[in-house]
Amino acid sequence: MLEQFSTFLPFILIIAVFYFLMIRPENKRKKQLTQMRNEVSVGDRIITIGGVIGIVVSAKEDSLVIETGADRVRVEIMRWAISTKTAQVVEEQK
């Protein structure tokens, strides 16, 4: 019995190390990314996966409308396409 356990012990240790060094941190990062994407609201400055930088002007359940550049082009994107939320922008009303 002890001999069989000692044979499988290295495999069990490798699986445990693999879980704690690879799988668990990746799941934590995915959870934080999903939370960040769900918390994006109007006025937030975001960067998409494709590198487009814009300010959120409208938010729906699974999509956003962002304004890009000085010419105020509006683009509709999906929430899953958000890479980073940089800061909230406060615009003065004219």
C-alpha positions, 0 to 999 in steps of 0.5 A, spaced: 500 500 500 505 504 501 509 502 495 503 504 491 502 511 494 509 513 493 509 511 486 503 516 485 506 521 490 510 525 485 504 525 480 500 528 485 505 533 487 506 535 480 498 536 479 498 540 485 504 545 483 501 546 476 494 548 479 497 553 484 502 556 479 498 556 472 490 554 473 488 558 479 492 565 477 489 564 470 482 563 473 483 569 478 485 574 472 479 572 468 474 573 474 477 580 475 477 581 467 469 579 467 468 584 473 471 590 470 467 589 463 461 589 467 462 595 471 464 599 465 459 605 465 458 611 461 464 616 461 469 611 462 475 611 458 477 604 455 481 601 450 479 595 446 482 588 444 484 591 437 487 598 440 481 602 439 481 608 445 474 611 446 469 614 451 463 610 453 457 614 451 452 609 451 451 602 455 447 596 454 447 589 457 452 586 452 454 592 448 457 599 448 457 605 444 464 609 444 466 615 441 473 615 438 478 621 436 476 629 436 471 628 430 467 624 435 466 618 431 461 613 435 462 605 434 458 600 437 462 594 441 461 588 445 463 588 452 467 582 451 472 586 446 474 591 452 481 590 454 482 596 459 478 601 463 483 607 464 479 612 467 473 616 468 472 622 463 468 628 466 466 633 460 464 640 461 457 641 458 457 647 453 
